[in-house]
């Protein structure tokens, strides 16, 4: 990963010198996004449920939820200037993604009624650097749409935790309870040890960003942006940019 970052940095510096000699325009911007993803359901079922001791999905379904946010700063270059539609940009992103699972059920054993409750959470907090290409439609219009895509990578920062409680109904004292918490790296290493397989062969957190949005010039060279995008999930993003 370090070698990749060094190559990326050298490439960006080289491009910056090339762009600086052209007649294009630079743009700097900030943005904020809200995030969620339903596709994590299958991942949670594969990785959380086996750790939720005593829990059986056929006796009580788990409910899943996901939320989070993303914010960052971006430097973008338009080779064709204000009338150009194409641009290339690099951004620094702070990502905060959270997914949770929770459920409970009751069952009778030897004439006694027992209740089992379980919940787990996965928090991903990678810092990332993203490199993206974007195209403006009707770039000379004061308000116009755009589309683009970006790729990036970040460190494997995050935590996983789960809690399981087994008690007899009517008795507040639990018969058994389990509380576990790991860093993301520790959890991946444990899965590899238990299964004998490298379940996550990458040494970094990948980012894929596919965007569709609209931007408007609210003052000379100042733009307001709004977009809906796929960003390792689904995001709604707002931003402000200044062109110089």
Buried (B, 14 or more C-beta within 10 A) or exposed (E): EEEEEEEBEEEBEEBEEEBEEEEBBBBBBBBBBEBBBEEBBEEBBEBBBEBBBBBEEEEBEBEBBBBBBBBBBBBBBBBBEEEBBBBBBBBBBBBBBBBBBBBBBEEEEEEEEBBBBBBBBBBBBBEBBBBBEBBBEEBEEEEBBBBBBBEBBBBBBBBBBBBBBBBBEEEEEBEEEBEBEBEBBEBBBBBBEEEEEEEBEEEBBEBEBEBEBBBEBEEEEEBBBEBBBBBBBBBBBBBBBBBE
